[in-house]
Amino acid sequence: MLRLFAPLSMLFALPMAIAAVPVDIHAPANLQACTHAKPCPVAILSPGYGLSGSDYSFVTNRLNGMGYLVVALQDSAGGVILDRDAPVSPQVQAMAHVASRSISTVIDEAAVRYPQFDWKHLVLVGHSLGGDSSAQFAADNPSRVSSLISLDSRRVALPRSAGIHVLTIRASDTTADPGVLPNKEERSRYGTCIVHIEGSRHNDMQDAGSEQLKARIVSAIDTFLVPASHPKYACDQDSKLE
């Protein structure tokens, strides 16, 4: 697969760089139906630390099938290496601030290039650090985000807002920092959806994970977003891996 600058007529799972931020652009199945008058929805996918946007093809493929243009960042860490001997949370939070600005840059430039898509009501999808980056972007730009899907993000507080619908899918082998997950009252007030997958591991929430885990993640996303034109924002049930 070549890395190039792609005009819309060539747009289909093509890597490119926007303002030196490497991204992969994945077109929806109904690309021809996307117009300036009736724009198709957009999802911004941010990977976990040490992973790339191309490591989440099971999510990208499902979103494409639902009519979303998927813009997958290839790095959420900005080239920064975690110091495992120092406290992790402050480092991740600093990375999330940098990644939030990168997301903003990507969106601003892509919106000009591709006006056939809806850049004003974004769906953010992120795993681990990518989920933290997505949460930080939502905090920095709440008016640009319609919903956020977090795959076990742990360090940046998820949105508490009636205007941003949140689904967070939780692994069994990790815990979030205090204040990251809405409490019971906040979940009730804002409709936050928390789905626990018992037996799942944080690092497996990507293409290398089991087919069963990926199917559970896709099911939760389906329930939350289908149909793309009028998302239900419903909550899937907790589940258990066999």
C-alpha positions in Angstrom: 0.0 0.0 0.0 1.5 3.3 -1.1 1.6 6.4 1.1 0.4 9.4 -1.0 -1.8 12.4 -1.1 -5.1 11.1 -2.4 -7.8 13.2 -4.2 -11.3 12.1 -3.3 -11.7 10.2 -6.5 -9.0 7.9 -5.4 -10.1 7.7 -1.8 -10.2 4.1 -0.5 -8.1 2.9 2.4 -5.2 5.1 1.3 -2.5 6.2 3.7 -1.5 9.9 3.6 -0.1 12.7 5.7 -2.0 15.7 6.8 0.3 18.5 8.1 3.0 15.8 8.8 0.5 13.7 10.8 0.4 10.3 9.2 -3.2 8.9 8.8 -5.0 6.2 6.9 -8.2 7.3 5.2 -10.8 4.5 4.8 -13.8 5.3 2.7 -17.3 4.0 3.5 -19.0 1.4 1.4 -21.5 4.0 0.1 -18.9 6.6 -0.9 -20.9 7.7 -4.0 -23.8 8.7 -1.8 -21.7 11.2 0.2 -22.3 14.8 -0.9 -21.9 18.3 0.4 -25.7 18.5 0.8 -25.9 15.1 2.5 -22.5 14.4 4.1 -21.6 11.0 5.4 -20.5 10.6 9.1 -16.8 10.6 10.2 -15.0 8.5 12.8 -11.5 9.4 14.0 -9.6 6.3 15.2 -6.7 6.7 17.6 -4.5 3.7 18.4 -3.0 2.5 21.7 0.6 3.1 22.7 2.9 1.2 20.5 0.2 0.4 18.0 -1.0 2.0 14.8 -4.4 2.8 13.3 -4.0 -0.1 11.0 -4.1 -2.5 13.9 -7.8 -2.0 14.3 -9.1 -3.2 10.9 -12.0 -5.1 12.6 -13.3 -1.7 13.9 -12.6 0.2 10.7 -14.3 -2.4 8.5 -17.4 -2.3 10.7 -17.6 1.5 10.7 -17.0 1.6 6.9 -19.9 -0.8 6.5 -22.1 1.5 8.6 -21.4 4.4 6.3 -18.5 6.1 8.2 -15.4 7.6 6.7 -12.7 6.4 9.1 -9.6 8.6 9.6 -7.1 6.4 11.5 -4.1 8.1 13.1 -1.0 6.0 12.8 0.5 7.1 16.2 -1.1 8.6 19.3 2.2 9.1 21.2 3.8 11.6 18.8 7.0 9.6 18.9 7.3 10.0 22.7 8.6 6.9 24.6 7.1 6.1 28.0 9.5 6.0 30.9 8.3 2.9 32.8 10.3 3.9 35.8 8.4 7.1 36.2 4.6 7.6 37.0 2.7 6.6 33.9 -0.5 8.7 34.3 1.1 12.2 34.0 3.1 11.0 30.9 0.0 9.6 29.2 -2.0 12.8 30.0 0.8 14.9 28.5 0.7 12.7 25.3 -3.0 13.0 25.2 -2.8 16.8 25.1 -0.3 16.6 22.2 -2.5 14.0 20.4 -5.6 16.2 20.8 -3.9 19.0 18.9 -2.8 16.5 16.2 -6.4 15.3 15.9 -7.6 18.9 15.5 -5.0 19.6 12.8 -6.1 16.5 10.9 -9.7 17.4 11.1 -9.2 21.0 10.0 -7.3 20.0 6.9 -9.4 17.0 6.0 -12.6 19.0 6.3 -11.3 21.4 3.6 -10.2 18.5 1.3 -13.3 16.3 1.8 -16.4 18.4 2.2 -18.6 15.4 1.4 -18.3 14.3 5.0 -19.7 15.6 8.3 -16.8 17.1 10.2 -19.1 18.9 12.7 -20.5 15.8 14.5 -17.5 13.5 14.9 -17.4 10.0 16.4 -14.1 9.4 18.3 -12.8 5.9 18.7 -9.7 5.1 20.7 -7.9 2.3 22.5 -5.9 2.8 25.6 -3.8 6.0 25.0 -5.9 6.6 21.9 -9.0 6.6 24.1 -7.3 9.1 26.4 -6.4 11.2 23.4 -10.0 11.1 22.2 -11.3 12.1 25.6 -8.8 15.0 25.7 -9.9 16.1 22.3 -13.6 16.0 23.4 -12.7 18.1 26.4 -10.9 20.6 24.2 -13.5 20.6 21.4 -16.8 19.6 22.9 -18.9 21.2 20.1 -17.2 19.1 17.4 -17.9 15.7 19.0 -21.2 13.7 19.0 -19.9 10.5 20.6 -16.9 8.8 21.9 -16.1 5.1 22.0 -13.3 4.2 24.4 -11.6 0.8 24.3 -10.4 0.6 27.9 -8.9 4.1 28.2 -7.6 4.7 31.7 -5.9 8.0 32.3 -8.1 11.0 31.0 -11.6 11.6 32.3 -14.3 10.6 29.9 -16.8 13.3 29.0 -19.6 14.2 31.4 -21.9 16.0 28.9 -25.4 15.6 27.6 -24.1 16.6 24.2 -21.4 13.8 23.9 -22.6 10.2 24.0 -20.0 7.8 25.5 -19.5 4.1 25.2 -16.5 2.6 27.1 -15.7 -1.0 26.8 -13.7 -2.3 29.8 -11.2 -5.1 30.0 -10.8 -7.4 33.1 -7.1 -7.0 33.7 -6.9 -3.2 34.3 -8.4 -0.5 36.3 -9.0 3.1 35.4 -7.5 6.0 37.4 -9.8 7.7 39.9 -12.3 10.0 38.1 -11.8 8.6 34.6 -15.1 6.7 34.6 -18.4 8.4 35.4 -19.9 7.4 38.7 -23.4 5.9 39.0 -25.1 9.2 39.3 -23.2 10.7 36.3 -23.9 7.6 34.2 -27.6 8.0 34.9 -27.5 11.7 34.2 -25.6 11.6 30.9 -26.4 8.1 29.7 -22.8 6.9 29.7 -22.6 3.3 28.5 -20.1 1.1 30.3 -19.7 -2.5 28.9 -17.5 -5.0 30.8 -16.2 -8.0 28.9 -15.2 -10.5 31.6 -12.0 -12.4 30.7 -10.8 -9.8 28.2 -7.3 -8.2 28.3 -6.5 -4.6 27.7 -3.7 -5.3 25.2 -6.0 -7.7 23.2 -8.5 -5.0 22.1 -7.0 -4.8 18.6 -6.6 -7.1 15.5 -4.3 -9.5 17.3 -7.0 -10.3 19.9 -9.3 -13.3 19.7 -12.1 -13.4 17.3 -14.5 -13.8 20.2 -13.3 -10.6 21.8 -13.4 -8.6 18.6 -16.9 -9.9 18.0 -18.0 -8.6 21.4 -16.4 -5.2 20.8 -18.1 -4.9 17.4 -21.5 -5.9 19.0 -21.2 -3.1 21.6 -20.3 -0.6 18.8 -23.2 -1.9 16.7 -25.7 -1.4 19.6 -24.3 2.0 20.3 -24.2 3.5 16.8 -26.5 1.6 14.4 -27.8 3.1 12.2 -25.2 5.7 11.5 -27.6 8.3 10.2 -29.7 8.1 13.5 -27.5 6.5 16.2 -29.4 4.8 18.9 -26.7 5.4 21.6 -28.0 2.2 23.3 -25.9 0.1 25.7 -25.0 -3.5 25.0 -25.0 -6.0 27.9 -21.9 -7.0 29.8 -20.5 -10.3 28.5 -18.0 -13.0 29.3 -15.4 -14.6 27.1 -15.5 -18.4 27.2 
